[in-house]
Amino acid sequence: MKTRPRQRSPLAMVILSFVVEAPSHAYRMHELIKQRGKDNVVNVAQRNSVYQTIAQLQAAELIRVRETQQEEGRPERVIYEITPLGKKTFHAWLEGMLGEPRREFNEFPAALATVMALSPDVVLAQLLRRREAQKQQLTHSSAIMKELQGKGLPRLCMLDDEYKQVLLKAEIKWLDGLIAQLESGEISWNEKWLRKLAAQFEGGQHD
């Protein structure tokens, strides 16, 4: 019985894109992810994650072994290539990811939804930390992108980095406004105000 294609994931997409580009072995794919700055898109802190994803894609018959290379003094390397099913599935996944927004449940919106559990001063301090971290990420991403451009990598290969920077800039701008309102006291709360708000909504009086 054939294994059904596994659910798409960012790492699976990147690996499939590499074997579409050229037959590859796991070590090369791991290195390409870092060389092309895609470790900002997929989590490859553990190299084993690449091997696990390759095994899953092979089990689903989306990739297959093309050959095994054995050089003297080097470990055996298995070269993988895309299958017809893999290419068809990859294209379908890619089209879906580009055209169909997916509901993603990230931590930050969840924290914002429950922010009133902390005092305004604590929230302000943490948002200041977040803004600084986002600014550092933006600086780092811009530097990497500039370096890759200097090596001749075209914009088409860095659209993910460009998109990330757009999001970072938008969040930093939004944080600037929220932080200013917290600092001025325009946005504030306390336990008495929260109890009153809760009673108002429990009673349906929220017009």
Backbone as ProteinMPNN parsed JSONL, in Angstrom:
{"seq_chain_A": "MKTRPRQRSPLAMVILSFVVEAPSHAYRMHELIKQRGKDNVVNVAQRNSVYQTIAQLQAAELIRVRETQQEEGRPERVIYEITPLGKKTFHAWLEGMLGEPRREFNEFPAALATVMALSPDVVLAQLLRRREAQKQQLTHSSAIMKELQGKGLPRLCMLDDEYKQVLLKAEIKWLDGLIAQLESGEISWNEKWLRKLAAQFEGGQHD", "coords_chain_A": {"N_chain_A": [[0.839, -1.197, 0.0], [0.561, 2.189, -0.864], [2.052, 5.001, 0.728], [0.319, 7.825, 1.749], [0.817, 11.181, 0.555], [2.561, 13.235, 2.838], [1.55, 15.811, 5.186], [2.015, 19.15, 4.167], [4.913, 21.158, 4.907], [7.079, 23.858, 5.936], [9.835, 23.037, 5.916], [9.738, 20.654, 4.444], [8.925, 21.697, 1.992], [11.147, 23.276, 1.255], [13.147, 21.32, 1.021], [12.09, 19.747, -1.047], [12.191, 21.65, -3.062], [14.923, 21.832, -3.474], [15.613, 19.279, -4.48], [14.167, 19.336, -6.782], [15.544, 21.263, -8.121], [18.082, 20.047, -8.422], [19.365, 16.692, -8.207], [20.129, 15.697, -4.893], [22.041, 15.275, -1.835], [21.584, 14.71, 1.707], [23.353, 16.184, 3.374], [24.268, 18.231, 1.664], [21.86, 19.567, 1.209], [21.277, 20.535, 3.746], [23.413, 22.294, 4.088], [22.939, 24.095, 1.992], [20.605, 25.316, 2.866], [21.564, 26.914, 4.937], [23.53, 28.437, 3.58], [22.016, 29.914, 1.791], [20.525, 31.422, 3.425], [18.125, 30.402, 4.37], [17.67, 29.365, 6.807], [16.343, 31.107, 8.322], [13.806, 30.745, 7.641], [13.095, 28.079, 7.893], [13.381, 25.673, 10.519], [16.355, 24.414, 11.295], [18.043, 23.843, 13.334], [18.722, 21.479, 14.482], [20.402, 19.065, 12.764], [19.316, 16.602, 12.304], [16.653, 16.993, 11.789], [16.44, 17.528, 9.079], [17.136, 15.033, 7.979], [15.055, 13.481, 9.016], [12.817, 14.618, 7.764], [13.439, 14.1, 5.102], [13.269, 11.299, 5.164], [10.527, 10.999, 5.648], [9.44, 12.143, 3.333], [10.439, 10.382, 1.448], [9.181, 8.012, 2.246], [6.605, 8.683, 1.583], [6.787, 8.594, -1.085], [7.527, 10.827, -2.524], [10.045, 11.635, -3.014], [12.953, 9.836, -4.176], [15.622, 7.397, -3.981], [18.347, 8.079, -5.951], [21.025, 7.399, -6.417], [23.87, 5.977, -4.708], [26.672, 7.352, -3.282], [30.08, 6.692, -2.707], [32.945, 7.753, -1.457], [36.442, 7.477, -0.95], [37.486, 7.562, 2.366], [35.377, 9.125, 3.119], [32.03, 9.456, 4.432], [29.275, 7.397, 3.369], [27.071, 8.679, 0.9], [23.765, 9.348, 0.165], [22.006, 10.016, -2.709], [19.233, 11.904, -3.559], [16.291, 12.208, -5.617], [13.556, 13.93, -7.215], [10.256, 12.563, -7.512], [7.706, 11.778, -9.999], [5.193, 11.995, -8.69], [6.043, 13.456, -6.521], [6.829, 15.893, -7.683], [4.391, 16.787, -8.717], [2.902, 16.988, -6.347], [4.442, 18.844, -4.927], [4.159, 21.162, -6.527], [1.394, 21.549, -6.228], [1.193, 21.995, -3.456], [2.768, 24.311, -3.282], [1.353, 26.187, -4.851], [-0.978, 26.321, -3.315], [0.02, 27.364, -0.872], [0.89, 29.861, -1.682], [-1.448, 31.12, -2.614], [-3.561, 30.742, -0.784], [-4.421, 32.025, 2.162], [-3.471, 30.912, 5.373], [-4.751, 29.918, 8.508], [-2.912, 30.767, 11.263], [-1.699, 30.14, 14.453], [-0.096, 32.014, 16.386], [2.181, 32.862, 19.094], [2.4, 35.552, 19.982], [-0.016, 37.102, 19.291], [-1.756, 35.724, 21.01], [-0.708, 36.396, 23.479], [-1.184, 39.153, 23.439], [-3.944, 39.104, 23.541], [-4.428, 38.507, 26.147], [-3.213, 40.379, 27.664], [-3.929, 42.112, 29.721], [-3.655, 40.788, 32.088], [-1.284, 41.368, 33.221], [0.462, 44.142, 34.747], [0.288, 47.56, 33.509], [2.875, 48.727, 33.523], [4.617, 46.532, 33.487], [3.883, 45.338, 31.07], [4.631, 47.386, 29.31], [7.425, 47.384, 29.68], [8.092, 44.857, 28.659], [7.245, 45.052, 26.01], [8.975, 46.997, 25.1], [11.325, 45.548, 25.193], [10.719, 43.638, 23.245], [10.466, 45.241, 20.961], [13.099, 46.147, 20.646], [14.383, 43.709, 20.141], [13.172, 42.998, 17.735], [14.081, 45.049, 16.109], [16.795, 44.413, 16.051], [16.673, 41.964, 14.728], [15.75, 42.86, 12.252], [17.91, 44.439, 11.406], [19.886, 42.439, 11.234], [18.761, 40.721, 9.296], [18.659, 42.452, 7.089], [21.367, 42.906, 6.674], [22.295, 40.35, 5.955], [20.832, 39.958, 3.607], [21.866, 41.988, 2.012], [24.487, 41.097, 1.796], [24.126, 38.704, 0.358], [23.064, 39.731, -1.992], [25.29, 41.072, -2.876], [26.808, 38.944, -3.631], [25.644, 38.253, -5.915], [23.157, 37.011, -5.898], [19.897, 36.87, -7.103], [16.95, 38.986, -6.697], [14.645, 37.437, -6.821], [15.296, 35.104, -5.498], [15.259, 35.869, -2.913], [12.833, 36.666, -1.922], [11.464, 35.782, 0.307], [13.009, 36.762, 2.413], [12.699, 39.466, 1.965], [9.952, 39.752, 2.396], [9.839, 39.069, 5.11], [11.2, 41.246, 6.21], [9.457, 43.319, 5.593], [7.295, 42.658, 7.261], [8.534, 42.844, 9.773], [9.207, 45.589, 9.846], [6.632, 46.688, 9.793], [5.58, 45.698, 12.219], [7.315, 46.864, 14.086], [6.722, 49.57, 13.701], [4.058, 49.568, 14.542], [4.395, 48.784, 17.206], [5.802, 51.018, 18.109], [3.778, 52.976, 18.208], [1.952, 51.85, 20.088], [3.563, 51.6, 22.361], [4.109, 54.303, 22.86], [1.555, 55.163, 23.604], [1.149, 53.705, 25.932], [3.187, 54.743, 27.509], [2.358, 57.387, 27.786], [0.049, 57.068, 29.174], [-2.338, 56.948, 27.898], [-3.35, 54.504, 27.157], [-4.284, 52.333, 29.608], [-4.864, 50.374, 32.623], [-6.436, 48.846, 35.477], [-7.132, 46.758, 38.363], [-9.721, 47.37, 39.335], [-10.918, 48.614, 37.137], [-10.855, 46.493, 35.336], [-12.546, 44.625, 36.598], [-14.961, 45.988, 36.459], [-15.28, 46.116, 33.695], [-15.498, 43.397, 33.094], [-17.889, 42.76, 34.424], [-19.65, 44.334, 33.0], [-19.625, 43.147, 30.43], [-20.429, 40.555, 31.04], [-22.999, 41.013, 31.74], [-24.068, 41.67, 29.362], [-24.053, 44.302, 28.62], [-22.698, 46.027, 26.558], [-22.854, 47.896, 24.604]], "CA_chain_A": [[0.0, 0.0, 0.0], [1.346, 3.415, -0.942], [1.872, 5.988, 1.784], [-0.234, 9.068, 1.24], [1.714, 12.324, 0.769], [2.449, 13.826, 4.162], [1.115, 17.197, 5.222], [3.091, 20.065, 3.792], [5.576, 21.913, 5.961], [8.125, 24.691, 5.339], [11.065, 22.287, 5.666], [9.466, 19.737, 3.335], [8.895, 22.497, 0.774], [12.511, 23.671, 0.907], [13.849, 20.117, 0.575], [11.577, 19.402, -2.373], [12.686, 22.634, -4.03], [16.324, 21.507, -3.755], [15.716, 18.101, -5.35], [13.662, 19.764, -8.093], [16.667, 22.006, -8.7], [19.097, 19.057, -8.805], [19.482, 15.595, -7.236], [20.934, 16.18, -3.765], [22.129, 14.445, -0.631], [21.093, 15.411, 2.896], [24.324, 17.172, 3.858], [24.236, 19.368, 0.743], [20.622, 20.321, 1.431], [21.434, 21.247, 5.014], [24.336, 23.404, 3.859], [22.279, 25.075, 1.127], [19.662, 26.068, 3.696], [22.337, 27.938, 5.649], [24.203, 29.32, 2.622], [21.038, 30.79, 1.148], [19.811, 32.155, 4.459], [16.783, 29.863, 4.58], [17.501, 28.948, 8.202], [15.396, 32.057, 8.911], [12.482, 30.323, 7.188], [12.853, 26.742, 8.436], [14.174, 25.378, 11.715], [17.307, 23.323, 11.093], [19.015, 23.885, 14.42], [19.156, 20.094, 14.591], [20.536, 18.507, 11.422], [18.471, 15.42, 12.211], [15.343, 17.367, 11.26], [16.524, 17.37, 7.63], [17.094, 13.605, 7.701], [13.712, 12.993, 9.321], [11.907, 15.079, 6.715], [13.778, 13.323, 3.908], [12.708, 9.952, 5.348], [9.076, 11.101, 5.492], [9.155, 12.385, 1.918], [10.729, 9.139, 0.734], [8.112, 7.066, 2.582], [5.41, 9.115, 0.852], [7.133, 8.436, -2.505], [7.677, 12.132, -3.159], [11.428, 11.584, -3.487], [13.476, 8.466, -4.199], [17.076, 7.302, -4.068], [18.872, 8.012, -7.325], [22.269, 6.638, -6.356], [24.637, 6.084, -3.471], [28.071, 7.664, -3.565], [31.039, 6.294, -1.668], [34.299, 8.209, -1.74], [37.399, 6.99, 0.043], [37.676, 8.433, 3.515], [34.167, 9.915, 3.372], [30.853, 8.624, 4.687], [28.39, 7.128, 2.232], [26.078, 9.719, 0.669], [22.616, 8.921, -0.633], [21.518, 11.102, -3.559], [17.795, 11.809, -3.763], [15.704, 12.953, -6.724], [12.116, 14.088, -7.137], [9.452, 11.619, -8.276], [6.58, 12.467, -10.659], [4.22, 12.338, -7.656], [6.635, 14.514, -5.71], [6.767, 17.162, -8.421], [2.984, 17.182, -8.768], [2.516, 17.383, -4.989], [5.178, 20.067, -4.619], [3.5, 22.266, -7.232], [0.081, 21.766, -5.61], [1.445, 22.62, -2.15], [3.29, 25.655, -3.497], [0.245, 27.028, -5.296], [-1.858, 26.528, -2.167], [0.674, 28.231, 0.112], [0.95, 31.209, -2.232], [-2.75, 31.725, -2.871], [-4.583, 30.505, 0.239], [-3.967, 32.37, 3.523], [-3.726, 29.841, 6.339], [-4.855, 30.375, 9.89], [-1.754, 30.394, 12.064], [-1.922, 30.54, 15.832], [1.196, 32.38, 16.951], [2.178, 33.197, 20.522], [2.269, 36.977, 20.28], [-1.423, 37.499, 19.364], [-2.349, 35.136, 22.207], [-0.26, 37.223, 24.601], [-1.906, 40.423, 23.362], [-5.336, 38.865, 23.914], [-4.512, 38.334, 27.606], [-2.221, 41.311, 28.175], [-4.399, 42.81, 30.921], [-3.305, 40.02, 33.286], [-0.096, 42.018, 33.76], [0.293, 45.573, 34.964], [0.745, 48.36, 32.366], [4.32, 48.925, 33.584], [5.277, 45.293, 33.061], [3.624, 45.205, 29.631], [5.476, 48.371, 28.636], [8.82, 46.913, 29.724], [8.251, 43.709, 27.762], [7.113, 45.514, 24.627], [10.234, 47.669, 24.785], [12.267, 44.454, 24.905], [10.349, 43.033, 21.963], [10.8, 46.173, 19.879], [14.552, 46.119, 20.464], [14.726, 42.427, 19.52], [12.725, 43.054, 16.347], [15.007, 45.942, 15.402], [18.029, 43.662, 15.84], [16.379, 41.003, 13.672], [15.672, 43.592, 10.995], [19.285, 44.798, 11.044], [20.573, 41.203, 10.844], [18.189, 40.257, 8.027], [19.077, 43.394, 6.043], [22.794, 42.685, 6.422], [22.422, 39.087, 5.22], [20.287, 40.175, 2.27], [22.835, 42.812, 1.294], [25.632, 40.238, 1.509], [23.737, 37.781, -0.713], [22.957, 40.529, -3.209], [26.657, 41.334, -3.308], [27.325, 37.721, -4.254], [24.949, 38.056, -7.19], [21.89, 36.305, -5.771], [18.835, 37.774, -7.559], [15.842, 39.276, -5.783], [13.696, 36.325, -6.864], [15.703, 34.094, -4.521], [15.238, 36.459, -1.574], [11.517, 37.238, -1.651], [11.095, 35.442, 1.673], [13.695, 37.718, 3.285], [12.066, 40.76, 1.733], [8.661, 39.691, 3.076], [10.111, 39.1, 6.547], [11.563, 42.607, 6.579], [8.221, 44.119, 5.545], [6.548, 42.351, 8.486], [9.275, 43.406, 10.903], [9.042, 47.039, 9.822], [5.241, 46.99, 10.16], [5.396, 45.444, 13.645], [8.061, 47.886, 14.832], [5.938, 50.808, 13.621], [2.881, 49.372, 15.398], [4.885, 48.807, 18.581], [6.121, 52.416, 18.432], [2.539, 53.653, 18.581], [1.408, 51.271, 21.312], [4.471, 51.972, 23.454], [3.879, 55.725, 23.144], [0.273, 55.284, 24.315], [1.358, 53.179, 27.282], [4.043, 55.686, 28.229], [1.587, 58.61, 28.075], [-1.11, 56.726, 29.993], [-3.556, 56.918, 27.075], [-3.823, 53.133, 27.37], [-3.94, 51.875, 30.946], [-5.903, 49.578, 33.265], [-6.175, 48.376, 36.839], [-8.064, 45.687, 38.731], [-11.074, 47.91, 39.437], [-11.418, 48.825, 35.776], [-11.059, 45.181, 34.73], [-13.749, 44.027, 37.183], [-16.096, 46.71, 35.895], [-15.401, 45.685, 32.3], [-15.996, 42.019, 33.088], [-19.295, 42.795, 34.824], [-20.395, 44.926, 31.898], [-19.794, 42.194, 29.349], [-21.211, 39.421, 31.526], [-24.402, 41.418, 31.747], [-24.493, 41.98, 28.007], [-24.134, 45.748, 28.449], [-21.463, 46.418, 25.886], [-23.157, 48.749, 23.462]], "C_chain_A": [[0.877, 1.251, 0.0], [1.022, 4.344, 0.212], [1.34, 7.276, 1.179], [0.755, 10.203, 1.481], [1.473, 12.973, 2.115], [1.98, 15.267, 4.054], [2.3, 18.108, 4.92], [3.658, 20.779, 5.017], [6.643, 22.772, 5.296], [9.396, 23.908, 5.008], [10.88, 21.31, 4.504], [9.479, 20.488, 2.009], [10.307, 22.872, 0.321], [13.297, 22.475, 0.384], [13.387, 19.71, -0.816], [12.083, 20.376, -3.435], [14.137, 22.337, -4.416], [16.432, 20.31, -4.704], [15.065, 18.353, -6.709], [14.785, 20.47, -8.847], [17.746, 21.064, -9.212], [19.088, 17.932, -7.776], [20.481, 15.975, -6.144], [21.007, 15.149, -2.659], [21.827, 15.323, 0.584], [22.06, 16.493, 3.367], [24.313, 18.419, 2.977], [22.994, 20.226, 0.997], [20.699, 21.132, 2.719], [22.34, 22.464, 4.843], [23.716, 24.49, 2.989], [21.3, 25.937, 1.921], [20.383, 27.2, 4.415], [22.964, 28.938, 4.685], [23.243, 30.335, 2.009], [20.173, 31.552, 2.16], [18.415, 31.644, 4.74], [16.593, 29.309, 5.979], [16.691, 29.982, 8.977], [13.958, 31.69, 8.566], [12.107, 28.972, 7.785], [13.813, 26.494, 9.596], [15.057, 24.161, 11.459], [18.416, 23.387, 12.143], [19.573, 22.484, 14.677], [19.211, 19.495, 13.19], [19.627, 17.306, 11.226], [17.1, 15.744, 11.635], [15.311, 17.245, 9.741], [16.406, 15.896, 7.265], [15.7, 13.026, 7.956], [12.724, 13.387, 8.232], [12.16, 14.334, 5.413], [13.168, 11.926, 3.996], [11.192, 9.96, 5.149], [8.69, 11.298, 4.031], [9.414, 11.132, 1.081], [9.639, 8.106, 0.99], [6.827, 7.394, 1.829], [5.608, 9.056, -0.657], [7.159, 9.762, -3.251], [9.113, 12.336, -3.641], [11.873, 10.124, -3.463], [14.988, 8.521, -4.31], [17.472, 7.186, -5.532], [20.139, 7.17, -7.385], [22.897, 6.822, -4.983], [26.092, 6.285, -3.834], [28.942, 7.256, -2.384], [32.433, 6.719, -2.098], [35.217, 7.769, -0.602], [37.599, 8.023, 1.151], [36.479, 9.295, 3.853], [32.992, 8.995, 3.646], [30.01, 8.455, 3.418], [27.329, 8.226, 2.112], [25.001, 9.217, -0.286], [22.084, 10.126, -1.396], [20.033, 10.882, -3.834], [17.366, 12.649, -4.97], [14.187, 13.002, -6.547], [11.428, 12.988, -7.944], [8.354, 12.396, -9.004], [5.5, 12.884, -9.654], [4.738, 13.487, -6.806], [6.55, 15.857, -6.388], [5.342, 17.686, -8.475], [2.518, 17.696, -7.406], [3.17, 18.698, -4.593], [4.515, 21.278, -5.268], [2.148, 22.586, -6.599], [0.233, 22.453, -4.256], [1.861, 24.073, -2.329], [2.186, 26.618, -3.931], [-0.694, 27.34, -4.132], [-1.271, 27.486, -1.149], [0.75, 29.676, -0.372], [-0.419, 31.879, -2.257], [-3.793, 31.616, -1.778], [-4.04, 30.86, 1.621], [-4.389, 31.29, 4.514], [-3.808, 30.414, 7.741], [-3.666, 29.849, 10.677], [-1.925, 30.972, 13.465], [-0.57, 30.783, 16.51], [1.062, 32.824, 18.408], [1.86, 34.666, 20.793], [0.814, 37.453, 20.297], [-2.127, 36.938, 20.598], [-1.965, 35.933, 23.444], [-0.99, 38.56, 24.613], [-3.351, 40.275, 23.819], [-5.518, 38.77, 25.426], [-3.587, 39.311, 28.337], [-2.625, 41.97, 29.487], [-4.143, 42.033, 32.217], [-2.05, 40.581, 33.955], [-0.376, 43.499, 33.979], [0.783, 46.346, 33.738], [2.26, 48.557, 32.354], [5.084, 47.7, 33.091], [5.097, 45.095, 31.559], [4.519, 46.153, 28.844], [6.922, 47.89, 28.575], [9.05, 45.769, 28.738], [8.122, 44.113, 26.297], [8.35, 46.287, 24.183], [11.314, 46.638, 24.443], [11.992, 43.86, 23.533], [10.744, 43.946, 20.804], [12.296, 46.166, 19.597], [14.984, 44.835, 19.763], [14.334, 42.421, 18.044], [13.628, 43.963, 15.518], [16.321, 45.22, 15.102], [17.845, 42.619, 14.739], [16.359, 41.671, 12.309], [17.066, 43.974, 10.496], [20.042, 43.584, 10.534], [20.078, 40.717, 9.481], [18.634, 41.143, 6.871], [20.537, 43.177, 5.667], [23.016, 41.416, 5.602], [21.955, 39.263, 3.783], [21.263, 40.981, 1.415], [24.051, 41.977, 0.9], [25.332, 39.296, 0.345], [23.587, 38.513, -2.042], [24.341, 40.82, -3.774], [27.296, 40.134, -3.978], [26.61, 37.392, -5.553], [23.641, 37.314, -7.108], [20.753, 37.249, -6.157], [17.712, 37.926, -6.535], [14.858, 38.114, -5.706], [14.006, 35.267, -5.81], [15.646, 34.606, -3.087], [13.89, 37.088, -1.228], [11.064, 36.939, -0.232], [11.75, 36.392, 2.67], [13.056, 39.103, 3.174], [10.729, 40.837, 2.478], [8.841, 39.776, 4.588], [10.428, 40.52, 7.004], [10.357, 43.536, 6.552], [7.415, 43.911, 6.823], [7.227, 42.947, 9.713], [9.094, 44.919, 10.982], [7.631, 47.433, 10.256], [5.025, 46.786, 11.655], [6.108, 46.493, 14.488], [7.289, 49.205, 14.839], [4.715, 50.727, 14.532], [3.275, 49.417, 16.874], [5.236, 50.229, 19.017], [4.882, 53.151, 18.934], [1.969, 53.16, 19.9], [2.256, 51.658, 22.52], [4.267, 53.43, 23.851], [2.581, 55.922, 23.932], [0.374, 54.749, 25.734], [2.186, 54.152, 28.116], [3.275, 56.95, 28.624], [0.4, 58.348, 29.003], [-2.412, 56.722, 29.215], [-4.197, 55.539, 27.119], [-3.343, 52.693, 28.745], [-5.095, 51.067, 31.52], [-5.462, 49.256, 34.679], [-7.248, 47.361, 37.183], [-9.501, 46.183, 38.796], [-11.69, 48.085, 38.059], [-11.713, 47.492, 35.097], [-12.306, 44.498, 35.277], [-15.003, 44.681, 36.608], [-16.349, 46.277, 34.455], [-15.986, 44.284, 32.217], [-17.474, 41.972, 33.428], [-20.162, 43.35, 33.694], [-20.646, 43.925, 30.789], [-20.566, 40.957, 29.777], [-22.694, 39.742, 31.524], [-24.929, 41.785, 30.38], [-24.573, 43.47, 27.728], [-22.826, 46.245, 27.826], [-21.729, 47.24, 24.63], [-22.403, 50.075, 23.605]], "O_chain_A": [[1.825, 1.351, 0.779], [-0.132, 4.463, 0.625], [1.878, 7.758, 0.183], [1.458, 10.205, 2.492], [0.332, 13.234, 2.497], [2.007, 15.866, 2.979], [3.425, 17.866, 5.358], [2.972, 20.974, 6.021], [7.079, 22.449, 4.191], [9.973, 24.094, 3.936], [11.775, 21.16, 3.673], [9.985, 19.975, 1.011], [10.621, 22.792, -0.866], [14.036, 22.6, -0.592], [14.206, 19.366, -1.669], [12.368, 19.98, -4.565], [14.533, 22.565, -5.558], [17.247, 20.321, -5.627], [15.374, 17.664, -7.681], [14.948, 20.295, -10.055], [18.27, 21.256, -10.309], [18.833, 18.179, -6.597], [21.551, 16.511, -6.433], [20.156, 14.266, -2.552], [21.82, 16.549, 0.48], [21.638, 17.595, 3.718], [24.346, 19.539, 3.487], [23.068, 21.455, 1.0], [20.243, 22.274, 2.774], [22.066, 23.534, 5.387], [23.943, 25.677, 3.223], [21.18, 27.138, 1.679], [19.871, 28.317, 4.493], [22.939, 30.143, 4.933], [23.619, 31.477, 1.742], [19.217, 32.233, 1.791], [17.594, 32.375, 5.295], [15.509, 28.838, 6.323], [16.38, 29.774, 10.15], [13.013, 32.247, 9.124], [10.952, 28.741, 8.142], [14.914, 27.042, 9.638], [14.578, 23.028, 11.411], [19.566, 23.037, 11.879], [20.737, 22.322, 15.041], [18.192, 19.422, 12.503], [19.21, 17.021, 10.103], [16.451, 14.874, 11.056], [14.278, 16.899, 9.169], [15.665, 15.541, 6.349], [15.225, 12.18, 7.198], [11.889, 12.579, 7.824], [11.221, 13.977, 4.702], [12.614, 11.425, 3.018], [10.637, 9.037, 4.553], [7.732, 10.696, 3.548], [8.693, 10.859, 0.122], [9.216, 7.403, 0.072], [6.056, 6.5, 1.479], [4.715, 9.422, -1.421], [6.858, 9.826, -4.443], [9.364, 13.115, -4.561], [11.249, 9.283, -2.814], [15.564, 9.544, -4.68], [16.994, 6.312, -6.255], [20.31, 6.341, -8.279], [22.51, 7.697, -4.208], [26.677, 5.506, -4.587], [28.583, 7.453, -1.223], [33.028, 6.119, -2.993], [34.806, 7.701, 0.556], [37.849, 9.199, 0.891], [36.545, 10.112, 4.771], [32.957, 7.871, 3.146], [30.049, 9.293, 2.517], [26.757, 8.65, 3.116], [25.284, 8.733, -1.382], [21.747, 11.144, -0.792], [19.626, 9.811, -4.284], [17.989, 13.659, -5.298], [13.615, 12.2, -5.809], [11.966, 12.533, -8.954], [8.093, 13.55, -8.666], [4.954, 13.984, -9.745], [3.983, 14.379, -6.418], [6.233, 16.859, -5.747], [5.106, 18.882, -8.301], [1.827, 18.711, -7.321], [2.531, 19.563, -3.994], [4.334, 22.308, -4.618], [1.793, 23.755, -6.448], [-0.51, 23.383, -3.941], [1.376, 24.959, -1.626], [2.103, 27.739, -3.428], [-1.149, 28.473, -3.977], [-1.984, 28.336, -0.616], [0.683, 30.607, 0.43], [-0.538, 33.067, -1.956], [-4.807, 32.313, -1.821], [-3.279, 30.084, 2.199], [-5.526, 30.819, 4.489], [-3.026, 31.29, 8.112], [-3.438, 28.641, 10.75], [-2.254, 32.147, 13.631], [0.013, 29.885, 17.119], [-0.033, 33.123, 18.883], [1.13, 34.982, 21.733], [0.428, 38.151, 21.235], [-2.995, 37.596, 21.171], [-2.78, 36.129, 24.346], [-1.372, 39.05, 25.676], [-3.921, 41.193, 24.409], [-6.628, 38.933, 25.932], [-3.226, 39.087, 29.492], [-1.764, 42.348, 30.281], [-4.382, 42.546, 33.31], [-1.787, 40.297, 35.124], [-1.348, 44.038, 33.448], [1.618, 45.832, 32.993], [2.87, 48.555, 31.285], [6.074, 47.82, 32.368], [6.04, 44.729, 30.858], [5.099, 45.767, 27.829], [7.567, 47.983, 27.53], [10.079, 45.719, 28.065], [8.819, 43.57, 25.439], [8.728, 46.235, 23.012], [12.109, 46.834, 23.524], [12.914, 43.609, 22.756], [11.285, 43.491, 19.796], [12.712, 46.178, 18.438], [15.851, 44.865, 18.889], [15.068, 41.903, 17.202], [13.905, 43.674, 14.354], [16.895, 45.393, 14.027], [18.738, 42.41, 13.917], [16.878, 41.131, 11.332], [17.363, 43.847, 9.308], [20.754, 43.664, 9.533], [20.875, 40.348, 8.618], [18.951, 40.643, 5.792], [20.903, 43.253, 4.494], [23.822, 41.403, 4.672], [22.597, 38.78, 2.851], [21.457, 40.687, 0.235], [24.584, 42.129, -0.199], [26.164, 39.106, -0.543], [23.94, 37.979, -3.094], [24.544, 40.817, -4.988], [28.21, 40.276, -4.79], [26.913, 36.397, -6.212], [23.05, 37.006, -8.144], [20.652, 38.336, -5.588], [17.551, 37.103, -5.633], [14.3, 37.84, -4.644], [13.101, 34.613, -5.291], [15.947, 33.867, -2.15], [13.809, 37.943, -0.346], [10.357, 37.744, 0.375], [11.128, 36.785, 3.657], [12.899, 39.811, 4.168], [10.414, 41.847, 3.106], [8.088, 40.472, 5.269], [9.976, 40.948, 8.066], [10.241, 44.435, 7.386], [6.909, 44.871, 7.405], [6.559, 43.494, 10.591], [8.856, 45.466, 12.059], [7.454, 48.398, 10.999], [4.365, 47.601, 12.299], [5.567, 46.961, 15.49], [7.212, 49.876, 15.868], [4.374, 51.696, 15.211], [2.576, 50.015, 17.693], [4.995, 50.603, 20.165], [4.924, 53.853, 19.944], [1.549, 53.96, 20.736], [1.724, 52.003, 23.575], [4.252, 53.758, 25.038], [2.524, 56.761, 24.831], [-0.254, 55.289, 26.644], [1.908, 54.356, 29.297], [3.523, 57.517, 29.688], [-0.185, 59.282, 29.552], [-3.479, 56.517, 29.793], [-5.421, 55.409, 27.12], [-2.143, 52.681, 29.018], [-6.193, 51.076, 30.962], [-4.289, 49.374, 35.033], [-8.165, 47.126, 36.397], [-10.412, 45.483, 38.353], [-12.852, 47.742, 37.843], [-12.698, 47.367, 34.37], [-13.046, 43.863, 34.526], [-15.985, 44.003, 36.308], [-17.496, 46.095, 34.047], [-16.852, 44.007, 31.388], [-18.234, 41.234, 32.802], [-21.278, 42.88, 33.47], [-21.754, 43.853, 30.257], [-21.284, 40.367, 28.97], [-23.535, 38.865, 31.331], [-26.09, 42.165, 30.236], [-25.111, 43.87, 26.696], [-21.971, 46.811, 28.507], [-20.913, 47.266, 23.709], [-22.517, 50.946, 22.743]]}, "name": "protein", "num_of_chains": 1, "seq": "MKTRPRQRSPLAMVILSFVVEAPSHAYRMHELIKQRGKDNVVNVAQRNSVYQTIAQLQAAELIRVRETQQEEGRPERVIYEITPLGKKTFHAWLEGMLGEPRREFNEFPAALATVMALSPDVVLAQLLRRREAQKQQLTHSSAIMKELQGKGLPRLCMLDDEYKQVLLKAEIKWLDGLIAQLESGEISWNEKWLRKLAAQFEGGQHD"}
